[in-house]
């Protein structure tokens, strides 16, 4: 962990010197569990699943690219997470047992 702290300190000093904004996001931010397009929460997904088709907006997202986009949004101060937007909207219906999962795998594993 010392190496990461040293790297973070280096980035903080460098950004201050160049008069840039430096932001750190929480290490437990669920960046790979939320659609970067619409903010729909997928929940935990097995690491072997590399791509996900969003149930809400039908966006096909690569897991790592989606997480990178979410990290960028959180770092820029934009987030889709309802707990941060103050919306009191709740899901009223539950999924039927016969509804299929939309989690996919592009590599065919």
mmCIF file of the C-alpha atoms, coordinates in Angstrom:
data_MODEL
# 
_entry.id   MODEL 
# 
loop_
_atom_site.group_PDB 
_atom_site.id 
_atom_site.type_symbol 
_atom_site.label_atom_id 
_atom_site.label_alt_id 
_atom_site.label_comp_id 
_atom_site.label_asym_id 
_atom_site.label_entity_id 
_atom_site.label_seq_id 
_atom_site.pdbx_PDB_ins_code 
_atom_site.Cartn_x 
_atom_site.Cartn_y 
_atom_site.Cartn_z 
_atom_site.occupancy 
_atom_site.B_iso_or_equiv 
_atom_site.pdbx_formal_charge 
_atom_site.auth_seq_id 
_atom_site.auth_comp_id 
_atom_site.auth_asym_id 
_atom_site.auth_atom_id 
_atom_site.pdbx_PDB_model_num 
ATOM 1   C CA . UNK A 1 1   ? 0.000   0.000   0.000   1.00 0.00 ? 1   UNK A CA 1 
ATOM 2   C CA . UNK A 1 2   ? 2.949   2.335   0.552   1.00 0.00 ? 2   UNK A CA 1 
ATOM 3   C CA . UNK A 1 3   ? 3.634   2.463   -3.185  1.00 0.00 ? 3   UNK A CA 1 
ATOM 4   C CA . UNK A 1 4   ? 0.081   3.625   -3.962  1.00 0.00 ? 4   UNK A CA 1 
ATOM 5   C CA . UNK A 1 5   ? 0.252   6.310   -1.266  1.00 0.00 ? 5   UNK A CA 1 
ATOM 6   C CA . UNK A 1 6   ? 3.541   7.567   -2.667  1.00 0.00 ? 6   UNK A CA 1 
ATOM 7   C CA . UNK A 1 7   ? 2.086   7.636   -6.195  1.00 0.00 ? 7   UNK A CA 1 
ATOM 8   C CA . UNK A 1 8   ? -0.993  9.525   -4.940  1.00 0.00 ? 8   UNK A CA 1 
ATOM 9   C CA . UNK A 1 9   ? 1.185   12.066  -3.135  1.00 0.00 ? 9   UNK A CA 1 
ATOM 10  C CA . UNK A 1 10  ? 3.251   12.561  -6.299  1.00 0.00 ? 10  UNK A CA 1 
ATOM 11  C CA . UNK A 1 11  ? 0.076   13.179  -8.325  1.00 0.00 ? 11  UNK A CA 1 
ATOM 12  C CA . UNK A 1 12  ? -1.284  15.609  -5.704  1.00 0.00 ? 12  UNK A CA 1 
ATOM 13  C CA . UNK A 1 13  ? 1.950   17.629  -5.665  1.00 0.00 ? 13  UNK A CA 1 
ATOM 14  C CA . UNK A 1 14  ? 2.218   17.650  -9.455  1.00 0.00 ? 14  UNK A CA 1 
ATOM 15  C CA . UNK A 1 15  ? -1.389  18.757  -9.918  1.00 0.00 ? 15  UNK A CA 1 
ATOM 16  C CA . UNK A 1 16  ? -0.986  21.516  -7.316  1.00 0.00 ? 16  UNK A CA 1 
ATOM 17  C CA . UNK A 1 17  ? 2.169   22.742  -9.047  1.00 0.00 ? 17  UNK A CA 1 
ATOM 18  C CA . UNK A 1 18  ? 0.362   22.848  -12.406 1.00 0.00 ? 18  UNK A CA 1 
ATOM 19  C CA . UNK A 1 19  ? -2.754  24.374  -10.779 1.00 0.00 ? 19  UNK A CA 1 
ATOM 20  C CA . UNK A 1 20  ? -4.880  21.360  -11.730 1.00 0.00 ? 20  UNK A CA 1 
ATOM 21  C CA . UNK A 1 21  ? -7.780  19.782  -9.885  1.00 0.00 ? 21  UNK A CA 1 
ATOM 22  C CA . UNK A 1 22  ? -6.918  16.437  -8.244  1.00 0.00 ? 22  UNK A CA 1 
ATOM 23  C CA . UNK A 1 23  ? -9.699  14.167  -6.982  1.00 0.00 ? 23  UNK A CA 1 
ATOM 24  C CA . UNK A 1 24  ? -9.669  10.807  -5.247  1.00 0.00 ? 24  UNK A CA 1 
ATOM 25  C CA . UNK A 1 25  ? -12.653 8.472   -5.321  1.00 0.00 ? 25  UNK A CA 1 
ATOM 26  C CA . UNK A 1 26  ? -13.511 5.919   -2.653  1.00 0.00 ? 26  UNK A CA 1 
ATOM 27  C CA . UNK A 1 27  ? -11.895 2.548   -3.271  1.00 0.00 ? 27  UNK A CA 1 
ATOM 28  C CA . UNK A 1 28  ? -15.257 0.863   -2.650  1.00 0.00 ? 28  UNK A CA 1 
ATOM 29  C CA . UNK A 1 29  ? -17.100 2.910   -5.294  1.00 0.00 ? 29  UNK A CA 1 
ATOM 30  C CA . UNK A 1 30  ? -19.127 0.317   -7.290  1.00 0.00 ? 30  UNK A CA 1 
ATOM 31  C CA . UNK A 1 31  ? -17.829 1.487   -10.679 1.00 0.00 ? 31  UNK A CA 1 
ATOM 32  C CA . UNK A 1 32  ? -18.333 -1.846  -12.469 1.00 0.00 ? 32  UNK A CA 1 
ATOM 33  C CA . UNK A 1 33  ? -21.809 -2.386  -10.981 1.00 0.00 ? 33  UNK A CA 1 
ATOM 34  C CA . UNK A 1 34  ? -23.547 0.664   -12.490 1.00 0.00 ? 34  UNK A CA 1 
ATOM 35  C CA . UNK A 1 35  ? -24.338 1.451   -16.135 1.00 0.00 ? 35  UNK A CA 1 
ATOM 36  C CA . UNK A 1 36  ? -22.262 4.447   -17.217 1.00 0.00 ? 36  UNK A CA 1 
ATOM 37  C CA . UNK A 1 37  ? -24.934 5.374   -19.761 1.00 0.00 ? 37  UNK A CA 1 
ATOM 38  C CA . UNK A 1 38  ? -28.043 5.639   -17.579 1.00 0.00 ? 38  UNK A CA 1 
ATOM 39  C CA . UNK A 1 39  ? -26.950 4.861   -14.009 1.00 0.00 ? 39  UNK A CA 1 
ATOM 40  C CA . UNK A 1 40  ? -28.940 1.628   -13.714 1.00 0.00 ? 40  UNK A CA 1 
ATOM 41  C CA . UNK A 1 41  ? -27.449 -0.494  -10.879 1.00 0.00 ? 41  UNK A CA 1 
ATOM 42  C CA . UNK A 1 42  ? -26.579 -3.985  -12.128 1.00 0.00 ? 42  UNK A CA 1 
ATOM 43  C CA . UNK A 1 43  ? -25.328 -5.189  -8.782  1.00 0.00 ? 43  UNK A CA 1 
ATOM 44  C CA . UNK A 1 44  ? -22.448 -7.574  -8.265  1.00 0.00 ? 44  UNK A CA 1 
ATOM 45  C CA . UNK A 1 45  ? -21.335 -9.423  -11.385 1.00 0.00 ? 45  UNK A CA 1 
ATOM 46  C CA . UNK A 1 46  ? -18.899 -12.337 -11.498 1.00 0.00 ? 46  UNK A CA 1 
ATOM 47  C CA . UNK A 1 47  ? -15.414 -11.313 -12.662 1.00 0.00 ? 47  UNK A CA 1 
ATOM 48  C CA . UNK A 1 48  ? -15.584 -13.807 -15.530 1.00 0.00 ? 48  UNK A CA 1 
ATOM 49  C CA . UNK A 1 49  ? -18.383 -11.734 -17.114 1.00 0.00 ? 49  UNK A CA 1 
ATOM 50  C CA . UNK A 1 50  ? -16.624 -9.192  -19.335 1.00 0.00 ? 50  UNK A CA 1 
ATOM 51  C CA . UNK A 1 51  ? -19.603 -7.401  -20.893 1.00 0.00 ? 51  UNK A CA 1 
ATOM 52  C CA . UNK A 1 52  ? -23.092 -6.476  -19.744 1.00 0.00 ? 52  UNK A CA 1 
ATOM 53  C CA . UNK A 1 53  ? -26.239 -5.492  -21.614 1.00 0.00 ? 53  UNK A CA 1 
ATOM 54  C CA . UNK A 1 54  ? -28.063 -2.884  -19.514 1.00 0.00 ? 54  UNK A CA 1 
ATOM 55  C CA . UNK A 1 55  ? -31.665 -3.831  -18.728 1.00 0.00 ? 55  UNK A CA 1 
ATOM 56  C CA . UNK A 1 56  ? -32.664 -0.177  -18.605 1.00 0.00 ? 56  UNK A CA 1 
ATOM 57  C CA . UNK A 1 57  ? -31.096 1.463   -21.697 1.00 0.00 ? 57  UNK A CA 1 
ATOM 58  C CA . UNK A 1 58  ? -29.981 -1.620  -23.718 1.00 0.00 ? 58  UNK A CA 1 
ATOM 59  C CA . UNK A 1 59  ? -26.383 -0.393  -23.869 1.00 0.00 ? 59  UNK A CA 1 
ATOM 60  C CA . UNK A 1 60  ? -23.830 -3.168  -24.387 1.00 0.00 ? 60  UNK A CA 1 
ATOM 61  C CA . UNK A 1 61  ? -20.891 -2.268  -22.164 1.00 0.00 ? 61  UNK A CA 1 
ATOM 62  C CA . UNK A 1 62  ? -17.445 -3.764  -21.679 1.00 0.00 ? 62  UNK A CA 1 
ATOM 63  C CA . UNK A 1 63  ? -16.960 -4.171  -17.932 1.00 0.00 ? 63  UNK A CA 1 
ATOM 64  C CA . UNK A 1 64  ? -13.597 -2.346  -17.767 1.00 0.00 ? 64  UNK A CA 1 
ATOM 65  C CA . UNK A 1 65  ? -14.569 0.488   -20.120 1.00 0.00 ? 65  UNK A CA 1 
ATOM 66  C CA . UNK A 1 66  ? -17.815 0.983   -18.199 1.00 0.00 ? 66  UNK A CA 1 
ATOM 67  C CA . UNK A 1 67  ? -15.889 1.155   -14.905 1.00 0.00 ? 67  UNK A CA 1 
ATOM 68  C CA . UNK A 1 68  ? -13.429 3.665   -16.403 1.00 0.00 ? 68  UNK A CA 1 
ATOM 69  C CA . UNK A 1 69  ? -16.297 5.888   -17.556 1.00 0.00 ? 69  UNK A CA 1 
ATOM 70  C CA . UNK A 1 70  ? -17.896 5.700   -14.100 1.00 0.00 ? 70  UNK A CA 1 
ATOM 71  C CA . UNK A 1 71  ? -14.578 6.588   -12.445 1.00 0.00 ? 71  UNK A CA 1 
ATOM 72  C CA . UNK A 1 72  ? -14.304 9.602   -14.747 1.00 0.00 ? 72  UNK A CA 1 
ATOM 73  C CA . UNK A 1 73  ? -17.872 10.701  -13.907 1.00 0.00 ? 73  UNK A CA 1 
ATOM 74  C CA . UNK A 1 74  ? -17.326 10.346  -10.154 1.00 0.00 ? 74  UNK A CA 1 
ATOM 75  C CA . UNK A 1 75  ? -14.016 12.189  -10.420 1.00 0.00 ? 75  UNK A CA 1 
ATOM 76  C CA . UNK A 1 76  ? -15.659 15.022  -12.347 1.00 0.00 ? 76  UNK A CA 1 
ATOM 77  C CA . UNK A 1 77  ? -18.421 15.292  -9.760  1.00 0.00 ? 77  UNK A CA 1 
ATOM 78  C CA . UNK A 1 78  ? -21.154 13.707  -11.910 1.00 0.00 ? 78  UNK A CA 1 
ATOM 79  C CA . UNK A 1 79  ? -22.885 10.527  -10.811 1.00 0.00 ? 79  UNK A CA 1 
ATOM 80  C CA . UNK A 1 80  ? -26.042 8.613   -11.651 1.00 0.00 ? 80  UNK A CA 1 
ATOM 81  C CA . UNK A 1 81  ? -26.349 7.053   -8.215  1.00 0.00 ? 81  UNK A CA 1 
ATOM 82  C CA . UNK A 1 82  ? -29.814 7.891   -6.841  1.00 0.00 ? 82  UNK A CA 1 
ATOM 83  C CA . UNK A 1 83  ? -28.597 8.056   -3.257  1.00 0.00 ? 83  UNK A CA 1 
ATOM 84  C CA . UNK A 1 84  ? -26.492 11.073  -4.261  1.00 0.00 ? 84  UNK A CA 1 
ATOM 85  C CA . UNK A 1 85  ? -29.068 12.813  -6.450  1.00 0.00 ? 85  UNK A CA 1 
ATOM 86  C CA . UNK A 1 86  ? -31.644 12.995  -3.694  1.00 0.00 ? 86  UNK A CA 1 
ATOM 87  C CA . UNK A 1 87  ? -34.329 11.194  -5.688  1.00 0.00 ? 87  UNK A CA 1 
ATOM 88  C CA . UNK A 1 88  ? -36.781 9.280   -3.535  1.00 0.00 ? 88  UNK A CA 1 
ATOM 89  C CA . UNK A 1 89  ? -37.935 7.096   -6.431  1.00 0.00 ? 89  UNK A CA 1 
ATOM 90  C CA . UNK A 1 90  ? -38.085 3.406   -5.562  1.00 0.00 ? 90  UNK A CA 1 
ATOM 91  C CA . UNK A 1 91  ? -38.639 0.347   -7.723  1.00 0.00 ? 91  UNK A CA 1 
ATOM 92  C CA . UNK A 1 92  ? -42.200 -0.805  -7.184  1.00 0.00 ? 92  UNK A CA 1 
ATOM 93  C CA . UNK A 1 93  ? -42.243 -4.149  -8.953  1.00 0.00 ? 93  UNK A CA 1 
ATOM 94  C CA . UNK A 1 94  ? -40.048 -7.189  -8.582  1.00 0.00 ? 94  UNK A CA 1 
ATOM 95  C CA . UNK A 1 95  ? -38.647 -9.292  -11.394 1.00 0.00 ? 95  UNK A CA 1 
ATOM 96  C CA . UNK A 1 96  ? -40.586 -12.341 -12.458 1.00 0.00 ? 96  UNK A CA 1 
ATOM 97  C CA . UNK A 1 97  ? -38.911 -15.737 -12.023 1.00 0.00 ? 97  UNK A CA 1 
ATOM 98  C CA . UNK A 1 98  ? -39.175 -16.326 -15.774 1.00 0.00 ? 98  UNK A CA 1 
ATOM 99  C CA . UNK A 1 99  ? -37.373 -13.108 -16.824 1.00 0.00 ? 99  UNK A CA 1 
ATOM 100 C CA . UNK A 1 100 ? -34.038 -13.838 -18.446 1.00 0.00 ? 100 UNK A CA 1 
ATOM 101 C CA . UNK A 1 101 ? -30.782 -12.297 -17.322 1.00 0.00 ? 101 UNK A CA 1 
ATOM 102 C CA . UNK A 1 102 ? -29.305 -9.808  -19.793 1.00 0.00 ? 102 UNK A CA 1 
ATOM 103 C CA . UNK A 1 103 ? -25.713 -10.342 -18.656 1.00 0.00 ? 103 UNK A CA 1 
ATOM 104 C CA . UNK A 1 104 ? -23.674 -11.411 -21.683 1.00 0.00 ? 104 UNK A CA 1 
ATOM 105 C CA . UNK A 1 105 ? -20.178 -12.476 -22.541 1.00 0.00 ? 105 UNK A CA 1 
ATOM 106 C CA . UNK A 1 106 ? -18.725 -11.197 -25.825 1.00 0.00 ? 106 UNK A CA 1 
ATOM 107 C CA . UNK A 1 107 ? -15.913 -13.765 -25.918 1.00 0.00 ? 107 UNK A CA 1 
ATOM 108 C CA . UNK A 1 108 ? -18.362 -16.676 -25.786 1.00 0.00 ? 108 UNK A CA 1 
ATOM 109 C CA . UNK A 1 109 ? -17.035 -18.145 -22.567 1.00 0.00 ? 109 UNK A CA 1 
# 
